[in-house]
């Protein structure tokens, strides 16, 4: 039973690690496609700052692909959090400033 849980744990961590890379890539591409003045209008960091943060996050997520089970798990976790902060906090503010909104 414990072997099954160990294998299941490894698969779950592998899946989270695999999903983190597209999440970081989405954050970087979204930041790349936005107008620079929208970041300052939304009272967020500048566009080059967010491009640097999300770009470095993607790089770290790829380099430390093993996720939480790898030797660089602290860097990997920080990169994932940075990408998620952009998606959850910065992206809605920028979309709202540019006149967009949720299209449910």
N, C-alpha and C positions, 0 to 999 in steps of 0.2 A: 504494500500500500504506500509506503514512504517513497519507494522508487517512482511510483506513478505521480505522486505529488511533486517530486523533484523535477521530473520531466515536464509536467504541466507548468510548473513555475518557470522553467527555462523557455518553454514555448510562449508563455504570456509575455515575459520580458523581451523575447525576440520580436514578438508582434508589436509591442509598444515601441521598440527601437526602430522597427521598419516603418511604422506610421508616423514617427516623429520627423523623419526626413521630408516627406511631402508637406507636412504642416509648416516646417521652417521655410521650405521653398515657396509655399504660398505667401507667407508673410513677406519674404524678400521681393517676390514679383509684384505683390500688391503695393508695397512701398515704392518700388521702382516706377510704377505706372501712375502714381499720383502727382498732382501739381505741388511744387515746392511751397507755394504760399498757403496751401491748405494746412500744412503742419503748423505753421506759426499762427494761422487764424484759429486753429483748434486749441491753441495754447499747449502744444506738445513740443518735443524736441524737434530740431530741424530735420529736413529730409536726408541730408548726408549723414546725420547722426543715426537715424533709424536704418538707413541703408547699411551703415557699418555694423550696427548691432545685429540686424537680421542676417546680413551676409556672413558675419563671423559665426553666428548661431548655426547656419546651415553647414558651414565648414566643420565646426566642432561636432555637429550631429553626424556628419559623414565619417569623420576621422575616428570618433569614439562610438562606432556603430553598435557595439555590444549593449548599449543602453545601461541600465542600472547594474548589470552584472559585470561590467568591464572595469579596467583599471582606472579609467578616467571618468568614472560615473558622476563625480561632482561637477566636472566641466560639462558633461552631457546634460545633467539636470538643469544647470544654470542656463544652458543654451535653449533647452526646451521651454523653460519659464520665460525667457526673453522673447521667444517667438510667440508664446501664448499671450504675453502681456500686449504685444503689438496687436494680435488678432482680437483680443477681448476689450482692450481699452483704446488704443490709438485708432484702429481701423474704423470703429463706429463713429468716433468723433470727426475723423476726416471725411467720411461719407456724409455725415450730417452737415458739415460745413459746406460741402460742395453741392448741397441741395438734394442729395439722395436720401434714401431711407429704406426701411425694410419693405420689401415687396412681397408680402404674404399673399 
